[in-house]
Amino acid sequence: MDSNSKGCIAEYKFGIECLKRDIKVSYPLVHTSFYDCIADTGDNMYRVQIKSTTQGFQKNRKTVHIQWKHNYEKKDVDYFAIWVEKFDGFFIFKNDGKRLAVRLSLENDYSKYFNNFDFN
């Protein structure tokens, strides 16, 4: 399976998880949008950039590293939702406008963002 297909699967997985939590999801019709979907909680709407990785653990490490090619400005993307196959879930955190990479683990500061669909 190519990386484009894996990315599409992650986007739909995110949508399904949102719907399970009564969060409405809309996808843009064009592929030039900076965000992959809009998550509507009923109180607020958030622009979400969805990333995915199938990278396994490196030897003697419990983290997964993911990076992207360009910076997403805060005016374009509110949140990142990163599907990590190894953990079978999403890390969802606010875009700070500076991040180009992140090391994710269930045992570091990012663990509080694991499957946190509260958008907090």
N, C-alpha and C positions, 0 to 999 in steps of 0.2 A: 504494500500500500504506500502511495507517495505522501509527501508531507502535506500537500494541499487537502487530500482526502482526510488525513488525520486531523487537520485543523477544522474541517467541516464537521467531523464527528464530535470534536470537543465543543463546538458552538451549539450543536443540537443537544448534547448532554447537558450543557449549561441551561439551555431553555427548558428541558424536561425537569431538571432539578428546581428551577424557579417555579414552574407551574405546580409542582408538588407542594410548594410553599405559598401558593396563591399570589405569586408575583407574575404579572403579565410581561411578556417579552415580545418585542418587535425587532425585526431585522431590516436593515436598509436594502433597497432594491439595487443599489449600485455598489461596486466593489472598491470605489475610491474613497469611501468613508473612513475616517480614522478609527471609529468605533465599530464593533462587530454586532452589537445589539443595544437596545434600550430596555432596561429593566424598570418596570413601573410597579412600585410597591403599593400604590393607592394614595400614598402621602407625597411621594417624590418620584421623579424619573431620573435614572442614571445612565450615562453612556459608558458601556463596558467594552473593553478590549480583551478578547479571549485568546489565550495562548495555550499551547500544549507541549508536553514532552513525554517521550517514551523512554528517556534515558534512565537506566537503572542506577543502582548505587555503585559508586566507584569503590575500589578495594579499600576496605577498612573505613569507609565513610558512610554516614547515614544521611547525607544531604544530596539533593539534586540541584544542579546549576542550570539556569536557563537565561539566555540573553536574547536581545532583539537588536535590530539594525539601526533604528532611529529613536529619538526621544519623542514621547507623546506629551504634548503640552496639556496643562490642566484644563484649558478652555475647550479641548477636543475630546478628552477621555477622563471620566471621573474615577473609574475603577478598573483594575486588572482582575481577571479571573483566570487562573492558570490551572489547567488540568494536568495532574501528575499521575500517570498510569500506575507507577510503582505504589502510590498511596491510595489509588482508586478514589480520588476526590479532587476538589478544587481548593486552591488558596485564593481568597478574595480580599483585596486590600486596595486602599485609596492610591490614586496616582499622585505622586508628589511633584511631577513635572521634570524630574531629574534622573530617574532610575532607567538604566539600560540593561541591567542584569540583576538576578537575585538568586540566593542559595536558599532552597526550601528544605525544611525538615519538620518532622513532628516533634522534635526535641529542641527547637530554638525559638527565637522571638516570633517567628512566623507561624508557629503552631496555633496561636490564637486566631489566625485567619483561616484555618482549615475548615472547609465547608461552612463558613460563617456567611450565611445568606442574609444576615441582618443589615448589611451595608453600613456598618459602624466602624 
